[in-house]
């Protein structure tokens, strides 16, 4: 389908918020899994984006035309992972439904980068639709959507039994390939692991319920068995593979606790997480990754970051 909304032809006014900037800084190392399980339906699409909004003090579900943060800044979660070669990659990114102006949604954006395997926040970037990047995206208006591969395009997906056309940004624009603007940082992001989509999908299918595999952290032990952090069982693993690739599938031996019985398992190299060992938030990061946070103990980032008296909107 063609793009419905013409580009604005001018740079978007710069918008900022000191409170959102403080929240974004504090979000490094934030595991989104516990909040996703608390505020969204199991297996719902976009649940980790909903969890991020909740952590920032917003309603977790919205489809409004206004920008997410005070109608000034849009929030976009970008899932990132690594190829076996080590190259950083991501998927295309939904901007908004076809009925909503994508240029307005992209006027001022906070991109939050989240590791695809752990669902942990690994970085962020504030961005404005201006200059060469705006002009580059604006060329999508005149390109053939089928043959000329525009950076902003419309795609139709089925949602709850109906067709749902929406605007998307091409992954190559986010990654800066083929001479495009780069949203992801050029230097390495800490805490981004290799992701094996084929193994992940098969592990979920074999265990029937579709729940993602449970993660156990590995701290360099060379034993082929390590304790499960959720029950009295032990996990069988290949330490050399975990050390080489950052993670590896694991087999949970008996006894099997109720949380572990119907899930696949993997072991993850804890040394590659985005927070150092002596960071105050390290314990909560590990508990969230290993799914050891009861619903009644899930905490909210916005409750811990003081709101400044001046949000610096006019500076």
C-alpha positions in Angstrom: 0.0 0.0 0.0 1.2 3.6 -0.7 2.0 6.1 2.0 -1.1 8.1 2.9 0.5 11.1 4.7 2.8 13.5 2.8 6.0 14.5 4.5 6.0 17.9 6.4 8.7 19.6 4.3 10.3 21.2 7.3 12.3 20.2 10.4 10.3 19.3 13.5 10.7 21.7 16.5 13.0 20.3 19.1 11.3 19.0 22.2 12.9 17.8 25.4 12.0 16.8 29.0 14.5 16.5 31.8 12.3 14.0 33.6 12.2 11.6 30.6 15.9 12.1 30.2 16.5 11.0 33.8 14.2 8.0 33.4 16.0 6.9 30.2 19.4 7.1 32.0 18.1 5.1 34.9 16.6 2.4 32.6 19.9 0.9 31.7 19.9 -2.7 32.9 16.1 -2.7 33.4 14.6 -6.2 32.8 11.2 -5.8 31.2 10.1 -9.3 31.6 8.6 -9.0 35.2 6.5 -5.9 34.2 5.4 -7.5 30.9 4.0 -10.5 32.9 2.3 -8.1 35.3 0.6 -5.6 33.0 0.0 -7.5 29.7 -1.7 -10.7 28.5 0.6 -13.7 28.0 1.9 -13.8 24.4 0.4 -10.4 23.5 2.2 -8.6 20.7 4.2 -5.6 21.9 4.0 -6.6 25.5 7.6 -5.4 26.3 6.8 -2.0 24.8 3.8 -1.9 27.0 6.0 -2.8 30.0 8.4 0.0 29.1 5.6 2.5 29.0 4.4 1.3 32.4 7.9 1.6 33.9 8.0 5.2 32.6 4.8 6.0 34.5 2.4 5.8 31.5 -0.6 3.7 30.8 0.8 0.4 29.3 -1.7 0.3 26.4 -2.5 3.1 24.0 -3.1 3.6 20.3 -3.6 7.4 20.3 -2.5 9.8 17.7 -0.8 12.0 20.3 2.9 11.4 21.2 3.4 9.0 24.2 5.2 11.5 26.5 3.2 14.6 27.2 2.4 14.8 23.4 6.0 16.0 23.0 8.1 12.8 22.5 7.2 9.4 21.1 8.6 6.2 22.7 9.9 3.4 20.5 11.3 0.1 21.8 13.9 -1.4 19.4 14.7 -5.1 19.9 18.4 -5.8 19.0 20.5 -8.9 18.8 23.7 -10.2 17.3 24.4 -12.5 14.4 26.9 -15.3 15.0 29.4 -13.0 13.3 28.9 -10.5 16.1 27.1 -8.0 13.9 24.3 -6.0 15.6 20.9 -6.3 13.9 17.3 -5.5 14.5 13.9 -5.9 12.8 11.7 -3.3 11.1 9.9 -1.0 13.6 6.2 -0.2 13.7 5.6 3.6 13.7 1.8 3.8 14.0 -1.5 2.7 12.4 -2.2 3.8 8.9 -4.8 6.3 10.1 -2.2 8.2 12.1 0.3 10.7 10.7 3.7 9.0 10.9 5.7 12.2 10.5 4.0 13.6 13.7 4.9 10.4 15.5 8.5 10.6 14.4 8.9 14.4 15.1 10.7 13.7 18.4 11.5 10.2 19.5 13.1 8.4 22.4 14.4 5.1 21.0 15.0 2.5 23.7 17.2 -0.4 22.8 16.4 -3.8 24.4 18.2 -7.1 24.0 16.1 -9.6 22.1 17.1 -12.6 24.3 17.0 -11.2 27.8 14.5 -8.3 27.3 16.9 -6.0 29.2 17.3 -2.3 28.3 20.8 -1.8 26.9 20.8 1.8 25.8 18.7 4.7 24.4 18.9 7.6 22.0 16.8 10.8 21.7 16.2 11.8 18.0 14.4 14.5 16.0 13.0 14.5 12.5 15.3 17.1 11.0 18.1 17.7 8.5 19.4 15.0 6.2 17.6 12.2 8.1 14.3 13.9 7.6 15.0 14.4 3.9 16.1 10.8 3.6 12.8 9.5 5.1 10.8 12.1 3.1 11.9 10.5 -0.2 9.8 7.4 0.8 6.8 9.5 -0.4 7.8 9.3 -4.0 9.3 5.8 -4.1 7.4 2.7 -5.4 6.6 0.7 -2.3 7.2 -2.7 -4.1 10.3 -2.1 -6.1 12.2 0.9 -4.7 12.3 -0.2 -1.1 11.4 3.0 0.8 12.7 3.5 4.3 9.2 4.4 5.6 6.5 2.0 4.2 3.0 0.6 4.8 2.6 -3.1 5.7 -0.6 -5.0 6.5 -0.7 -7.5 9.3 -3.5 -9.5 10.8 -4.4 -8.4 14.3 -7.2 -10.1 16.3 -8.7 -11.5 13.1 -8.7 -8.3 11.0 -6.3 -6.6 8.6 -4.3 -3.9 10.3 -2.3 -1.7 7.9 0.5 0.3 9.6 3.6 2.4 8.9 7.0 0.8 9.5 10.6 2.0 9.5 13.0 -0.3 7.6 15.7 -2.0 9.7 18.4 -0.7 7.4 17.5 2.8 8.4 17.8 2.0 12.1 21.1 0.2 11.5 22.7 2.7 9.2 23.3 0.2 6.4 23.3 1.1 2.6 24.3 4.7 3.5 21.1 5.3 5.6 20.9 7.4 8.8 21.9 5.4 11.9 19.7 5.3 15.0 21.6 2.4 16.7 24.9 3.5 18.1 27.9 2.7 16.0 29.9 1.4 18.9 29.1 -1.9 20.6 26.1 -2.0 23.0 26.9 -3.9 26.2 24.5 -6.7 27.0 23.4 -7.7 23.5 23.5 -11.4 22.9 23.3 -13.6 19.9 19.8 -14.7 19.1 18.9 -18.0 17.4 15.3 -17.5 16.2 15.0 -21.1 14.9 16.0 -22.7 18.2 13.8 -20.2 20.2 10.7 -20.9 18.1 11.2 -24.7 18.3 11.8 -24.6 22.1 8.5 -22.8 22.5 6.7 -25.1 20.2 8.0 -28.3 21.8 6.8 -27.2 25.2 3.3 -26.5 24.0 2.3 -23.4 25.9 4.3 -20.9 23.8 6.1 -19.4 26.8 9.7 -18.3 26.2 12.6 -20.4 27.6 13.7 -19.7 31.2 17.1 -18.2 31.6 19.7 -19.2 34.2 22.9 -17.1 34.7 26.3 -18.7 34.3 29.2 -17.3 36.1 32.1 -19.1 34.6 31.6 -22.5 36.3 33.3 -25.3 34.3 31.1 -28.0 35.8 28.6 -29.4 33.4 25.8 -29.1 36.0 24.7 -25.9 37.8 21.9 -25.3 40.3 18.5 -24.0 39.1 17.8 -20.7 40.7 14.0 -21.4 40.8 13.8 -24.9 42.2 15.9 -27.8 43.6 16.8 -29.2 40.3 20.1 -28.8 38.3 20.8 -27.7 34.7 23.0 -29.6 32.3 25.0 -27.4 30.0 28.2 -27.1 27.9 30.4 -24.5 29.6 32.6 -24.1 26.5 29.6 -23.2 24.3 28.3 -20.7 26.9 31.7 -19.1 27.1 32.0 -18.9 23.3 28.5 -17.8 22.3 27.3 -16.0 25.4 24.5 -18.6 26.0 23.5 -22.2 25.2 20.5 -24.4 25.5 20.3 -26.4 28.8 18.6 -29.5 30.0 16.7 -29.3 33.3 17.2 -32.5 35.4 14.9 -33.9 38.1 13.5 -32.7 40.3 11.4 -30.2 38.3 9.7 -27.3 40.1 6.3 -26.2 38.9 7.7 -23.1 37.1 10.4 -25.1 35.3 8.5 -28.2 34.3 6.8 -26.9 31.2 9.5 -24.6 29.8 12.6 -24.8 27.8 15.8 -23.6 29.4 19.0 -21.8 28.5 22.1 -20.7 30.3 23.4 -17.2 29.8 26.9 -15.7 30.4 26.3 -13.2 33.3 29.6 -11.4 32.5 28.1 -9.9 29.4 25.1 -8.2 31.1 25.0 -4.4 30.8 25.5 -3.6 34.5 28.8 -4.3 36.3 28.9 -6.7 39.3 29.2 -3.8 41.8 26.2 -1.8 40.4 23.4 -1.4 43.0 20.8 -2.6 40.5 22.7 -5.7 39.6 20.7 -8.0 41.9 17.4 -6.9 40.6 18.6 -7.3 37.0 19.6 -10.9 37.7 16.3 -11.7 39.5 14.3 -10.3 36.6 16.2 -12.2 33.9 15.9 -15.5 35.8 12.1 -14.9 36.4 12.5 -14.9 40.2 10.3 -11.8 40.8 6.8 -12.5 42.3 4.0 -10.3 40.9 3.6 -8.5 44.2 7.3 -7.5 44.2 7.5 -6.1 40.7 8.8 -2.5 41.1 8.2 0.5 38.8 11.1 2.7 37.5 9.0 5.9 37.7 8.6 5.3 41.4 12.3 5.4 42.0 13.4 8.4 39.8 12.6 11.8 41.4 10.6 14.1 39.1 12.5 17.4 38.8 10.7 20.7 39.5 11.6 22.0 36.1 11.2 19.6 33.1 13.2 22.1 30.9 10.6 22.0 28.2 11.5 25.5 26.9 15.2 25.0 26.7 
